[in-house]
Amino acid sequence: MRIAPLEITRFRGFESFTLVPREHVVVVGEPRARRSDIIAALRRVLEPRSVISRPSEWDVSDR
């Protein structure tokens, strides 16, 4: 599956973030670097069952 530019706005720790993958992407970083939040955002869009559950208060950025 090819991912077009991913724009995350006011989701978890992101006020605004755009990821433009060119080829394969590896998500790495230090602890608390928001790696799992990027995966959660992708899952919300790409996995139909993920929208069955209600959004959590943790899904909205407080910044």
PyRosetta script that sets phi, psi and omega in degrees:
from pyrosetta import init, pose_from_sequence

init()
pose = pose_from_sequence("MRIAPLEITRFRGFESFTLVPREHVVVVGEPRARRSDIIAALRRVLEPRSVISRPSEWDVSDR")
pose.set_psi(1, 134.9)
pose.set_omega(1, 179.5)
pose.set_phi(2, -102.5)
pose.set_psi(2, 132.9)
pose.set_omega(2, -179.8)
pose.set_phi(3, -102.5)
pose.set_psi(3, 125.2)
pose.set_omega(3, 174.0)
pose.set_phi(4, -76.4)
pose.set_psi(4, -179.0)
pose.set_omega(4, 178.2)
pose.set_phi(5, -51.6)
pose.set_psi(5, 135.7)
pose.set_omega(5, -179.7)
pose.set_phi(6, -107.6)
pose.set_psi(6, 120.3)
pose.set_omega(6, 177.5)
pose.set_phi(7, -111.9)
pose.set_psi(7, 120.7)
pose.set_omega(7, 179.0)
pose.set_phi(8, -110.2)
pose.set_psi(8, 122.4)
pose.set_omega(8, -179.2)
pose.set_phi(9, -128.5)
pose.set_psi(9, 123.5)
pose.set_omega(9, 177.6)
pose.set_phi(10, 52.2)
pose.set_psi(10, 46.5)
pose.set_omega(10, 176.7)
pose.set_phi(11, -121.3)
pose.set_psi(11, 120.3)
pose.set_omega(11, -179.1)
pose.set_phi(12, 50.1)
pose.set_psi(12, -117.3)
pose.set_omega(12, -175.4)
pose.set_phi(13, -86.6)
pose.set_psi(13, 2.7)
pose.set_omega(13, -175.3)
pose.set_phi(14, -103.6)
pose.set_psi(14, 122.5)
pose.set_omega(14, 170.2)
pose.set_phi(15, -75.3)
pose.set_psi(15, -50.5)
pose.set_omega(15, 176.9)
pose.set_phi(16, -157.5)
pose.set_psi(16, 130.7)
pose.set_omega(16, -177.6)
pose.set_phi(17, -151.8)
pose.set_psi(17, 135.0)
pose.set_omega(17, 176.8)
pose.set_phi(18, -125.9)
pose.set_psi(18, 127.8)
pose.set_omega(18, 177.4)
pose.set_phi(19, -113.9)
pose.set_psi(19, 123.3)
pose.set_omega(19, 179.4)
pose.set_phi(20, -117.3)
pose.set_psi(20, 93.2)
pose.set_omega(20, -178.9)
pose.set_phi(21, -74.7)
pose.set_psi(21, 140.3)
pose.set_omega(21, 176.3)
pose.set_phi(22, -98.5)
pose.set_psi(22, -45.0)
pose.set_omega(22, 179.6)
pose.set_phi(23, -134.0)
pose.set_psi(23, -132.9)
pose.set_omega(23, 176.0)
pose.set_phi(24, -71.4)
pose.set_psi(24, 147.9)
pose.set_omega(24, -179.2)
pose.set_phi(25, -124.9)
pose.set_psi(25, 133.2)
pose.set_omega(25, 173.8)
pose.set_phi(26, -117.2)
pose.set_psi(26, 125.6)
pose.set_omega(26, -179.1)
pose.set_phi(27, -96.2)
pose.set_psi(27, 113.2)
pose.set_omega(27, -179.3)
pose.set_phi(28, -132.0)
pose.set_psi(28, 162.2)
pose.set_omega(28, 176.4)
pose.set_phi(29, 163.3)
pose.set_psi(29, 172.7)
pose.set_omega(29, 178.8)
pose.set_phi(30, -71.3)
pose.set_psi(30, 164.4)
pose.set_omega(30, 174.8)
pose.set_phi(31, -54.5)
pose.set_psi(31, 142.0)
pose.set_omega(31, -179.4)
pose.set_phi(32, 66.2)
pose.set_psi(32, 29.0)
pose.set_omega(32, 179.8)
pose.set_phi(33, -93.3)
pose.set_psi(33, 6.0)
pose.set_omega(33, 176.4)
pose.set_phi(34, 76.6)
pose.set_psi(34, 22.2)
pose.set_omega(34, 177.1)
pose.set_phi(35, -61.6)
pose.set_psi(35, -48.7)
pose.set_omega(35, -176.7)
pose.set_phi(36, -67.1)
pose.set_psi(36, -25.2)
pose.set_omega(36, 177.1)
pose.set_phi(37, -69.0)
pose.set_psi(37, -35.5)
pose.set_omega(37, 175.7)
pose.set_phi(38, -64.7)
pose.set_psi(38, -44.0)
pose.set_omega(38, 178.8)
pose.set_phi(39, -64.3)
pose.set_psi(39, -40.8)
pose.set_omega(39, 178.5)
pose.set_phi(40, -63.1)
pose.set_psi(40, -39.5)
pose.set_omega(40, 177.8)
pose.set_phi(41, -64.5)
pose.set_psi(41, -43.8)
pose.set_omega(41, 176.9)
pose.set_phi(42, -62.1)
pose.set_psi(42, -42.0)
pose.set_omega(42, -179.8)
pose.set_phi(43, -62.5)
pose.set_psi(43, -39.6)
pose.set_omega(43, 178.6)
pose.set_phi(44, -58.8)
pose.set_psi(44, -36.0)
pose.set_omega(44, -177.2)
pose.set_phi(45, -85.7)
pose.set_psi(45, -41.4)
pose.set_omega(45, -170.9)
pose.set_phi(46, -92.5)
pose.set_psi(46, -18.1)
pose.set_omega(46, -176.9)
pose.set_phi(47, -110.4)
pose.set_psi(47, 107.4)
pose.set_omega(47, -174.7)
pose.set_phi(48, -55.1)
pose.set_psi(48, -36.3)
pose.set_omega(48, -178.7)
pose.set_phi(49, -69.6)
pose.set_psi(49, -18.1)
pose.set_omega(49, -177.2)
pose.set_phi(50, -69.1)
pose.set_psi(50, -23.2)
pose.set_omega(50, -179.5)
pose.set_phi(51, -88.9)
pose.set_psi(51, -2.9)
pose.set_omega(51, 177.0)
pose.set_phi(52, -67.1)
pose.set_psi(52, -40.0)
pose.set_omega(52, 179.0)
pose.set_phi(53, -77.4)
pose.set_psi(53, 152.4)
pose.set_omega(53, 179.1)
pose.set_phi(54, -72.4)
pose.set_psi(54, 147.4)
pose.set_omega(54, 175.8)
pose.set_phi(55, -61.4)
pose.set_psi(55, 149.6)
pose.set_omega(55, 179.2)
pose.set_phi(56, -95.3)
pose.set_psi(56, 157.2)
pose.set_omega(56, 175.0)
pose.set_phi(57, -62.1)
pose.set_psi(57, -21.1)
pose.set_omega(57, 179.5)
pose.set_phi(58, -78.8)
pose.set_psi(58, -10.5)
pose.set_omega(58, -179.1)
pose.set_phi(59, -80.1)
pose.set_psi(59, -11.6)
pose.set_omega(59, -177.1)
pose.set_phi(60, -105.1)
pose.set_psi(60, 129.7)
pose.set_omega(60, -179.6)
pose.set_phi(61, -67.2)
pose.set_psi(61, 139.4)
pose.set_omega(61, 178.2)
pose.set_phi(62, -101.6)
pose.set_psi(62, 12.0)
pose.set_omega(62, -178.7)
pose.set_phi(63, -90.5)
pose.dump_pdb("model.pdb")
